[in-house]
């Protein structure tokens, strides 16, 4: 599949243009990021949910819409409703991996605009690091629930094998170097050092990344995301209501989701993801481009992700991601602020990261990011990835100034 997106696909984004800025994120919160011994997925989720609702100046009784999902439970919305004690008139349990919580935005916007509900809670929690459920058992369960017949017979170590394959192809096709991949991890760590919530804040050099324990060639352990606990939640309301709530509204200007494959072996081109489509559609809905973005919060499950998404979202040409991130290009003080919380590589990654990218964008756009706060913070692109470079979802967010 070509990265050249047909005009008809972009025209489809025009259908959503009237929804631009109609809904805002009014509340956001995280809980238990890093290690949360003694807690399970639900406990973490509930605490983040209550914190986000309080942040919005609402109570749980005000919540009549819910969007959530879990790696470990196919009917996750049901027990979440029980534990939160809510009676939603809008429910979305779509599960497409780590991009799910960004993909949940547009359906929620439509529900809010239609009057189906007045306040939608998007939430996630996972005790992946502290859970007693073993990784081998988890791998077996995922293979049963999500069969990949063209790959599982060869016993790949997923997901890292898949991302290593994409990295190797990018290196072969464009001359991308291991040092350039390492730049991504080093930049993420530099941002994490400015974030007290980040799980890993020790200094990290390019040589540290290159000499770290190999996982799947060409990736080392420092090219791979963390395994942490953590929960996050946001609250969506219509724009006019958000203006009456305590926090500065963060408006959803654009959102789109695209899926071209499930298995990495069925990916049309290992160096181009469906982010090329979701990004183009989200930007078209927002009436903006990558050049208009003050920051990019992208799903960095592995260092290659950041290169691919910067290219596919239009920050640089295909094959130029390595050069774009070199010499601190995405680190503090670089040409583009990327993953300002430290990302999945150094801040938090409890199984699925998408909700945390959204929350970091909200904090930056509100001017609440502390030592890592950007001087210019009007617009943000948030990008989520699910599976093995499978589902891609992009959101464009902005302050009231951008309406």
Secondary structure, 3 states (H helix, E strand, C coil): CCCCCCHHHHHHHHCCHHHCCCEEEEEEEEEEEECCCCCCHHHHHHHHHHHHHHHCCCCHHHCCEEEECCCCCCCHHHHHHHHHCCCCCEEECCCCHHHHHHHHHHHHHHHHHHCCCCCEEEEEEECCCCCCCCHHHHHHHHHHHCCCCCCHHHCCCCCHHHHHHHHHHHHHHHCCCHHHHHHHHHHHHHHHCCCCCCCCCCCCCHHHHHHCCEEECCEEHHHECCCCEEEEEEEEEEHHHHCCCCCCCEEEEEEEEEECCCCHHHCCCCCCCCHHHHHHHHHHHHCCCHHHCCEEEECCCEHHHHHHHHHHCCCCCCCCHHHHHHHHCCCCCCCCEECCCCHHHHCCCCCCCHHHHHHHHHHHHHCCCHHHCCCCCCEEEEEEEECCCCEEEEEEEECHHHC
